[in-house]
Amino acid sequence: MRRPNPWGLFDMGGNVWELVSDYYNPVGYPTGPSIDPQGPATGQMRVARGGGFDYPAFFARSAARGYHDPQAKKQSSAVGFRVVCEQGR
């Protein structure tokens, strides 16, 4: 049986790069907590995680971190987002 990750999510890596709510900082997360760190409060690029179908297997993990401009006129077929709905709401 498949098991979710610690946040209750399945299949987080390898399908498409998934945009997350953090804005991208090229030096990573220099300050703050080591668990669930938050990115800068503003920016243009968003963090993308999890690798995509057209990347090497090394990137098929949630620690893999890239960036993407969600306002770009030309979007990539290897970038997406995950819709999450809590049960009981």
N, CA, C and O atoms as a printed pandas DataFrame, in Angstrom:
     atom_number atom_name residue_name chain_id  residue_number  x_coord  y_coord  z_coord
0              1         N          MET        A               1    0.842   -1.184    0.000
1              2        CA          MET        A               1    0.000    0.000    0.000
2              3         C          MET        A               1    0.889    1.249    0.000
3              4         O          MET        A               1    1.867    1.329    0.743
4              5         N          ARG        A               2    0.539    2.198   -0.827
5              6        CA          ARG        A               2    1.274    3.467   -0.872
6              7         C          ARG        A               2    0.939    4.287    0.359
7              8         O          ARG        A               2   -0.176    4.235    0.880
8              9         N          ARG        A               3    1.919    5.040    0.810
9             10        CA          ARG        A               3    1.716    5.891    1.979
10            11         C          ARG        A               3    1.974    7.348    1.603
11            12         O          ARG        A               3    2.817    7.626    0.750
12            13         N          PRO        A               4    1.263    8.273    2.226
13            14        CA          PRO        A               4    1.495    9.694    1.948
14            15         C          PRO        A               4    2.775   10.171    2.628
15            16         O          PRO        A               4    3.315    9.500    3.507
16            17         N          ASN        A               5    3.247   11.335    2.206
17            18        CA          ASN        A               5    4.391   11.949    2.877
18            19         C          ASN        A               5    3.906   12.548    4.203
19            20         O          ASN        A               5    2.716   12.448    4.502
20            21         N          PRO        A               6    4.786   13.170    5.016
21            22        CA          PRO        A               6    4.361   13.703    6.318
22            23         C          PRO        A               6    3.238   14.749    6.250
23            24         O          PRO        A               6    2.573   14.991    7.257
24            25         N          TRP        A               7    3.019   15.359    5.108
25            26        CA          TRP        A               7    1.942   16.353    4.959
26            27         C          TRP        A               7    0.675   15.737    4.372
27            28         O          TRP        A               7   -0.277   16.456    4.070
28            29         N          GLY        A               8    0.652   14.425    4.208
29            30        CA          GLY        A               8   -0.531   13.747    3.707
30            31         C          GLY        A               8   -0.687   13.764    2.201
31            32         O          GLY        A               8   -1.779   13.501    1.695
32            33         N          LEU        A               9    0.389   14.070    1.462
33            34        CA          LEU        A               9    0.312   14.158    0.002
34            35         C          LEU        A               9    0.947   12.944   -0.657
35            36         O          LEU        A               9    1.895   12.361   -0.130
36            37         N          PHE        A              10    0.422   12.574   -1.802
37            38        CA          PHE        A              10    0.932   11.462   -2.593
38            39         C          PHE        A              10    1.572   11.983   -3.877
39            40         O          PHE        A              10    1.245   13.073   -4.346
40            41         N          ASP        A              11    2.483   11.196   -4.439
41            42        CA          ASP        A              11    3.034   11.438   -5.782
42            43         C          ASP        A              11    3.542   12.855   -5.967
43            44         O          ASP        A              11    3.123   13.553   -6.890
44            45         N          MET        A              12    4.434   13.281   -5.103
45            46        CA          MET        A              12    4.930   14.658   -5.179
46            47         C          MET        A              12    6.063   14.846   -6.183
47            48         O          MET        A              12    6.416   15.988   -6.477
48            49         N          GLY        A              13    6.632   13.805   -6.708
49            50        CA          GLY        A              13    7.772   14.007   -7.594
50            51         C          GLY        A              13    7.652   13.276   -8.913
51            52         O          GLY        A              13    7.062   12.199   -9.003
52            53         N          GLY        A              14    8.237   13.901   -9.950
53            54        CA          GLY        A              14    8.439   13.218  -11.206
54            55         C          GLY        A              14    7.435   13.423  -12.310
55            56         O          GLY        A              14    7.743   13.101  -13.457
56            57         N          ASN        A              15    6.261   13.937  -12.040
57            58        CA          ASN        A              15    5.279   14.120  -13.096
58            59         C          ASN        A              15    5.523   15.456  -13.796
59            60         O          ASN        A              15    5.902   15.491  -14.967
60            61         N          VAL        A              16    5.306   16.538  -13.082
61            62        CA          VAL        A              16    5.632   17.883  -13.572
62            63         C          VAL        A              16    6.250   18.655  -12.418
63            64         O          VAL        A              16    6.046   18.308  -11.255
64            65         N          TRP        A              17    7.006   19.704  -12.736
65            66        CA          TRP        A              17    7.463   20.628  -11.713
66            67         C          TRP        A              17    6.214   21.295  -11.158
67            68         O          TRP        A              17    5.407   21.824  -11.922
68            69         N          GLU        A              18    6.042   21.278   -9.830
69            70        CA          GLU        A              18    4.846   21.853   -9.227
70            71         C          GLU        A              18    5.165   23.202   -8.599
71            72         O          GLU        A              18    6.056   23.316   -7.757
72            73         N          LEU        A              19    4.425   24.221   -9.022
73            74        CA          LEU        A              19    4.594   25.552   -8.439
74            75         C          LEU        A              19    4.091   25.533   -6.999
75            76         O          LEU        A              19    3.037   24.966   -6.711
76            77         N          VAL        A              20    4.841   26.149   -6.108
77            78        CA          VAL        A              20    4.425   26.280   -4.715
78            79         C          VAL        A              20    4.227   27.757   -4.406
79            80         O          VAL        A              20    4.512   28.609   -5.248
80            81         N          SER        A              21    3.748   28.068   -3.219
81            82        CA          SER        A              21    3.417   29.461   -2.908
82            83         C          SER        A              21    4.643   30.329   -2.639
83            84         O          SER        A              21    4.528   31.554   -2.656
84            85         N          ASP        A              22    5.810   29.738   -2.391
85            86        CA          ASP        A              22    7.010   30.524   -2.098
86            87         C          ASP        A              22    7.515   31.265   -3.331
87            88         O          ASP        A              22    7.530   30.725   -4.437
88            89         N          TYR        A              23    7.925   32.509   -3.119
89            90        CA          TYR        A              23    8.650   33.223   -4.162
90            91         C          TYR        A              23   10.084   32.711   -4.169
91            92         O          TYR        A              23   10.611   32.312   -3.130
92            93         N          TYR        A              24   10.705   32.724   -5.325
93            94        CA          TYR        A              24   12.051   32.185   -5.499
94            95         C          TYR        A              24   13.116   33.141   -4.991
95            96         O          TYR        A              24   13.052   34.346   -5.234
96            97         N          ASN        A              25   14.097   32.594   -4.283
97            98        CA          ASN        A              25   15.281   33.318   -3.850
98            99         C          ASN        A              25   16.474   32.474   -4.321
99           100         O          ASN        A              25   16.588   31.317   -3.917
100          101         N          PRO        A              26   17.355   33.012   -5.153
101          102        CA          PRO        A              26   18.444   32.199   -5.713
102          103         C          PRO        A              26   19.381   31.592   -4.669
103          104         O          PRO        A              26   20.074   30.618   -4.964
104          105         N          VAL        A              27   19.415   32.143   -3.463
105          106        CA          VAL        A              27   20.278   31.562   -2.425
106          107         C          VAL        A              27   19.513   30.593   -1.529
107          108         O          VAL        A              27   20.045   30.152   -0.510
108          109         N          GLY        A              28   18.309   30.262   -1.879
109          110        CA          GLY        A              28   17.522   29.303   -1.108
110          111         C          GLY        A              28   16.778   29.979    0.026
111          112         O          GLY        A              28   16.210   31.058   -0.137
112          113         N          TYR        A              29   16.792   29.331    1.170
113          114        CA          TYR        A              29   16.118   29.828    2.364
114          115         C          TYR        A              29   17.192   30.146    3.398
115          116         O          TYR        A              29   17.454   29.329    4.281
116          117         N          PRO        A              30   17.827   31.337    3.302
117          118        CA          PRO        A              30   18.990   31.623    4.136
118          119         C          PRO        A              30   18.696   31.783    5.627
119          120         O          PRO        A              30   19.592   31.575    6.445
120          121         N          THR        A              31   17.474   32.145    6.003
121          122        CA          THR        A              31   17.138   32.311    7.416
122          123         C          THR        A              31   15.819   31.617    7.697
123          124         O          THR        A              31   15.089   31.253    6.775
124          125         N          GLY        A              32   15.522   31.437    8.952
125          126        CA          GLY        A              32   14.250   30.849    9.333
126          127         C          GLY        A              32   14.382   29.382    9.675
127          128         O          GLY        A              32   15.491   28.854    9.767
128          129         N          PRO        A              33   13.249   28.722    9.865
129          130        CA          PRO        A              33   13.269   27.321   10.296
130          131         C          PRO        A              33   13.779   26.386    9.205
131          132         O          PRO        A              33   13.663   26.689    8.017
132          133         N          SER        A              34   14.339   25.258    9.607
133          134        CA          SER        A              34   14.806   24.282    8.621
134          135         C          SER        A              34   13.671   23.370    8.162
135          136         O          SER        A              34   13.794   22.705    7.132
136          137         N          ILE        A              35   12.574   23.329    8.908
137          138        CA          ILE        A              35   11.401   22.542    8.519
138          139         C          ILE        A              35   10.328   23.507    8.054
139          140         O          ILE        A              35    9.948   24.426    8.780
140          141         N          ASP        A              36    9.841   23.294    6.840
141          142        CA          ASP        A              36    8.815   24.156    6.244
142          143         C          ASP        A              36    9.238   25.629    6.192
143          144         O          ASP        A              36    8.481   26.486    6.648
144          145         N          PRO        A              37   10.408   25.949    5.659
145          146        CA          PRO        A              37   10.822   27.355    5.580
146          147         C          PRO        A              37    9.940   28.119    4.591
147          148         O          PRO        A              37    9.360   27.534    3.676
148          149         N          GLN        A              38    9.851   29.406    4.788
149          150        CA          GLN        A              38    9.073   30.268    3.892
150          151         C          GLN        A              38   10.025   31.091    3.045
151          152         O          GLN        A              38   11.087   31.496    3.519
152          153         N          GLY        A              39    9.662   31.341    1.812
153          154        CA          GLY        A              39   10.474   32.159    0.925
154          155         C          GLY        A              39   10.243   33.638    1.185
155          156         O          GLY        A              39    9.574   34.001    2.152
156          157         N          PRO        A              40   10.800   34.509    0.314
157          158        CA          PRO        A              40   10.599   35.944    0.470
158          159         C          PRO        A              40    9.119   36.315    0.365
159          160         O          PRO        A              40    8.322   35.561   -0.194
160          161         N          ALA        A              41    8.763   37.468    0.899
161          162        CA          ALA        A              41    7.362   37.917    0.892
162          163         C          ALA        A              41    6.887   38.357   -0.485
163          164         O          ALA        A              41    5.684   38.346   -0.748
164          165         N          THR        A              42    7.805   38.747   -1.374
165          166        CA          THR        A              42    7.436   39.195   -2.712
166          167         C          THR        A              42    8.443   38.671   -3.727
167          168         O          THR        A              42    9.500   38.157   -3.361
168          169         N          GLY        A              43    8.107   38.805   -4.989
169          170        CA          GLY        A              43    9.005   38.403   -6.065
170          171         C          GLY        A              43    8.246   38.182   -7.351
171          172         O          GLY        A              43    7.029   38.356   -7.400
172          173         N          GLN        A              44    8.962   37.797   -8.397
173          174        CA          GLN        A              44    8.332   37.502   -9.681
174          175         C          GLN        A              44    8.286   36.003   -9.923
175          176         O          GLN        A              44    7.266   35.464  -10.355
176          177         N          MET        A              45    9.395   35.334   -9.643
177          178        CA          MET        A              45    9.468   33.892   -9.872
178          179         C          MET        A              45    8.932   33.134   -8.671
179          180         O          MET        A              45    9.101   33.557   -7.527
180          181         N          ARG        A              46    8.284   32.012   -8.944
181          182        CA          ARG        A              46    7.805   31.109   -7.892
182          183         C          ARG        A              46    8.691   29.874   -7.865
183          184         O          ARG        A              46    9.245   29.471   -8.887
184          185         N          VAL        A              47    8.818   29.281   -6.688
185          186        CA          VAL        A              47    9.562   28.035   -6.551
186          187         C          VAL        A              47    8.762   26.920   -7.218
187          188         O          VAL        A              47    7.540   26.849   -7.089
188          189         N          ALA        A              48    9.465   26.065   -7.924
189          190        CA          ALA        A              48    8.875   24.863   -8.523
190          191         C          ALA        A              48    9.614   23.665   -7.930
191          192         O          ALA        A              48   10.841   23.681   -7.834
192          193         N          ARG        A              49    8.883   22.639   -7.537
193          194        CA          ARG        A              49    9.482   21.473   -6.889
194          195         C          ARG        A              49    9.042   20.180   -7.545
195          196         O          ARG        A              49    7.998   20.118   -8.195
196          197         N          GLY        A              50    9.857   19.144   -7.364
197          198        CA          GLY        A              50    9.457   17.782   -7.703
198          199         C          GLY        A              50    9.915   17.242   -9.031
199          200         O          GLY        A              50    9.635   16.080   -9.326
200          201         N          GLY        A              51   10.594   18.002   -9.843
201          202        CA          GLY        A              51   11.065   17.487  -11.128
202          203         C          GLY        A              51    9.939   17.308  -12.128
203          204         O          GLY        A              51    8.763   17.383  -11.775
204          205         N          GLY        A              52   10.299   17.076  -13.350
205          206        CA          GLY        A              52    9.314   16.886  -14.409
206          207         C          GLY        A              52    9.639   15.658  -15.234
207          208         O          GLY        A              52   10.731   15.099  -15.131
208          209         N          PHE        A              53    8.704   15.249  -16.039
209          210        CA          PHE        A              53    8.871   14.042  -16.839
210          211         C          PHE        A              53   10.045   14.119  -17.800
211          212         O          PHE        A              53   10.557   13.087  -18.232
212          213         N          ASP        A              54   10.475   15.320  -18.138
213          214        CA          ASP        A              54   11.560   15.476  -19.105
214          215         C          ASP        A              54   12.898   15.829  -18.442
215          216         O          ASP        A              54   13.806   16.328  -19.107
216          217         N          TYR        A              55   13.020   15.570  -17.138
217          218        CA          TYR        A              55   14.256   15.814  -16.396
218          219         C          TYR        A              55   14.822   14.494  -15.888
219          220         O          TYR        A              55   14.080   13.518  -15.778
220          221         N          PRO        A              56   16.121   14.434  -15.573
221          222        CA          PRO        A              56   16.703   13.215  -15.011
222          223         C          PRO        A              56   16.017   12.810  -13.701
223          224         O          PRO        A              56   15.460   13.658  -13.004
224          225         N          ALA        A              57   16.057   11.518  -13.367
225          226        CA          ALA        A              57   15.383   10.987  -12.179
226          227         C          ALA        A              57   15.831   11.665  -10.888
227          228         O          ALA        A              57   15.059   11.721   -9.931
228          229         N          PHE        A              58   17.059   12.182  -10.838
229          230        CA          PHE        A              58   17.548   12.862   -9.640
230          231         C          PHE        A              58   16.614   13.982   -9.201
231          232         O          PHE        A              58   16.502   14.248   -8.005
232          233         N          PHE        A              59   15.950   14.635  -10.127
233          234        CA          PHE        A              59   15.079   15.759   -9.809
234          235         C          PHE        A              59   13.677   15.329   -9.366
235          236         O          PHE        A              59   12.879   16.176   -8.964
236          237         N          ALA        A              60   13.366   14.044   -9.429
237          238        CA          ALA        A              60   12.029   13.559   -9.067
238          239         C          ALA        A              60   11.917   13.388   -7.555
239          240         O          ALA        A              60   11.690   12.285   -7.058
240          241         N          ARG        A              61   12.078   14.481   -6.839
241          242        CA          ARG        A              61   11.979   14.490   -5.386
242          243         C          ARG        A              61   11.569   15.891   -4.944
243          244         O          ARG        A              61   11.888   16.874   -5.613
244          245         N          SER        A              62   10.862   15.985   -3.818
245          246        CA          SER        A              62   10.350   17.289   -3.398
246          247         C          SER        A              62   11.461   18.255   -3.000
247          248         O          SER        A              62   11.238   19.466   -2.980
248          249         N          ALA        A              63   12.647   17.752   -2.684
249          250        CA          ALA        A              63   13.769   18.641   -2.349
250          251         C          ALA        A              63   14.343   19.319   -3.594
251          252         O          ALA        A              63   15.043   20.325   -3.473
252          253         N          ALA        A              64   14.066   18.798   -4.770
253          254        CA          ALA        A              64   14.531   19.435   -6.010
254          255         C          ALA        A              64   13.815   20.769   -6.142
255          256         O          ALA        A              64   12.589   20.835   -6.051
256          257         N          ARG        A              65   14.579   21.826   -6.357
257          258        CA          ARG        A              65   14.013   23.167   -6.347
258          259         C          ARG        A              65   14.450   23.939   -7.578
259          260         O          ARG        A              65   15.642   24.104   -7.835
260          261         N          GLY        A              66   13.472   24.406   -8.332
261          262        CA          GLY        A              66   13.727   25.251   -9.481
262          263         C          GLY        A              66   12.873   26.500   -9.362
263          264         O          GLY        A              66   12.414   26.841   -8.271
264          265         N          TYR        A              67   12.657   27.186  -10.479
265          266        CA          TYR        A              67   11.806   28.376  -10.441
266          267         C          TYR        A              67   11.093   28.527  -11.782
267          268         O          TYR        A              67   11.519   27.986  -12.802
268          269         N          HIS        A              68   10.012   29.270  -11.745
269          270        CA          HIS        A              68    9.202   29.488  -12.939
270          271         C          HIS        A              68    8.443   30.800  -12.779
271          272         O          HIS        A              68    8.019   31.146  -11.677
272          273         N          ASP        A              69    8.276   31.516  -13.863
273          274        CA          ASP        A              69    7.498   32.751  -13.854
274          275         C          ASP        A              69    6.052   32.414  -14.210
275          276         O          ASP        A              69    5.766   32.135  -15.374
276          277         N          PRO        A              70    5.133   32.433  -13.245
277          278        CA          PRO        A              70    3.744   32.066  -13.544
278          279         C          PRO        A              70    3.037   33.043  -14.474
279          280         O          PRO        A              70    1.970   32.728  -15.000
280          281         N          GLN        A              71    3.618   34.232  -14.685
281          282        CA          GLN        A              71    3.020   35.220  -15.585
282          283         C          GLN        A              71    3.582   35.134  -17.003
283          284         O          GLN        A              71    3.189   35.917  -17.867
284          285         N          ALA        A              72    4.490   34.201  -17.252
285          286        CA          ALA        A              72    5.115   34.081  -18.575
286          287         C          ALA        A              72    4.048   33.802  -19.637
287          288         O          ALA        A              72    3.105   33.047  -19.403
288          289         N          LYS        A              73    4.212   34.418  -20.796
289          290        CA          LYS        A              73    3.240   34.219  -21.882
290          291         C          LYS        A              73    3.300   32.795  -22.423
291          292         O          LYS        A              73    2.272   32.219  -22.779
292          293         N          LYS        A              74    4.488   32.237  -22.484
293          294        CA          LYS        A              74    4.634   30.859  -22.953
294          295         C          LYS        A              74    4.868   29.967  -21.739
295          296         O          LYS        A              74    5.876   30.110  -21.046
296          297         N          GLN        A              75    3.959   29.067  -21.485
297          298        CA          GLN        A              75    4.068   28.171  -20.345
298          299         C          GLN        A              75    4.649   26.826  -20.791
299          300         O          GLN        A              75    4.500   26.423  -21.944
300          301         N          SER        A              76    5.292   26.164  -19.883
301          302        CA          SER        A              76    5.892   24.861  -20.153
302          303         C          SER        A              76    4.911   23.748  -19.834
303          304         O          SER        A              76    4.146   23.852  -18.875
304          305         N          SER        A              77    4.925   22.681  -20.628
305          306        CA          SER        A              77    4.076   21.527  -20.336
306          307         C          SER        A              77    4.628   20.720  -19.174
307          308         O          SER        A              77    3.968   19.794  -18.703
308          309         N          ALA        A              78    5.835   21.053  -18.698
309          310        CA          ALA        A              78    6.451   20.333  -17.585
310          311         C          ALA        A              78    6.268   21.053  -16.259
311          312         O          ALA        A              78    6.889   20.669  -15.268
312          313         N          VAL        A              79    5.418   22.106  -16.209
313          314        CA          VAL        A              79    5.175   22.852  -14.977
314          315         C          VAL        A              79    3.678   22.853  -14.718
315          316         O          VAL        A              79    2.881   23.076  -15.630
316          317         N          GLY        A              80    3.300   22.603  -13.471
317          318        CA          GLY        A              80    1.884   22.583  -13.117
318          319         C          GLY        A              80    1.698   23.018  -11.677
319          320         O          GLY        A              80    2.578   23.649  -11.092
320          321         N          PHE        A              81    0.563   22.684  -11.112
321          322        CA          PHE        A              81    0.295   22.969   -9.708
322          323         C          PHE        A              81   -0.615   21.878   -9.192
323          324         O          PHE        A              81   -1.232   21.158   -9.978
324          325         N          ARG        A              82   -0.706   21.749   -7.890
325          326        CA          ARG        A              82   -1.516   20.720   -7.260
326          327         C          ARG        A              82   -2.669   21.386   -6.533
327          328         O          ARG        A              82   -2.471   22.333   -5.772
328          329         N          VAL        A              83   -3.862   20.894   -6.768
329          330        CA          VAL        A              83   -5.035   21.392   -6.055
330          331         C          VAL        A              83   -5.233   20.504   -4.836
331          332         O          VAL        A              83   -5.299   19.280   -4.955
332          333         N          VAL        A              84   -5.326   21.120   -3.674
333          334        CA          VAL        A              84   -5.478   20.376   -2.428
334          335         C          VAL        A              84   -6.760   20.822   -1.745
335          336         O          VAL        A              84   -7.024   22.019   -1.626
336          337         N          CYS        A              85   -7.547   19.870   -1.301
337          338        CA          CYS        A              85   -8.766   20.173   -0.577
338          339         C          CYS        A              85   -8.764   19.318    0.693
339          340         O          CYS        A              85   -8.669   18.092    0.626
340          341         N          GLU        A              86   -8.871   19.974    1.843
341          342        CA          GLU        A              86   -8.905   19.244    3.092
342          343         C          GLU        A              86  -10.240   18.541    3.240
343          344         O          GLU        A              86  -11.281   19.091    2.879
344          345         N          GLN        A              87  -10.214   17.325    3.770
345          346        CA          GLN        A              87  -11.451   16.594    4.001
346          347         C          GLN        A              87  -12.239   17.250    5.127
347          348         O          GLN        A              87  -11.660   17.769    6.082
348          349         N          GLY        A              88  -13.540   17.224    5.011
349          350        CA          GLY        A              88  -14.394   17.769    6.048
350          351         C          GLY        A              88  -14.614   19.255    5.984
351          352         O          GLY        A              88  -15.129   19.850    6.930
352          353         N          ARG        A              89  -14.227   19.868    4.874
353          354        CA          ARG        A              89  -14.448   21.313    4.742
354          355         C          ARG        A              89  -15.509   21.577    3.723
355          356         O          ARG        A              89  -15.843   22.733    3.464
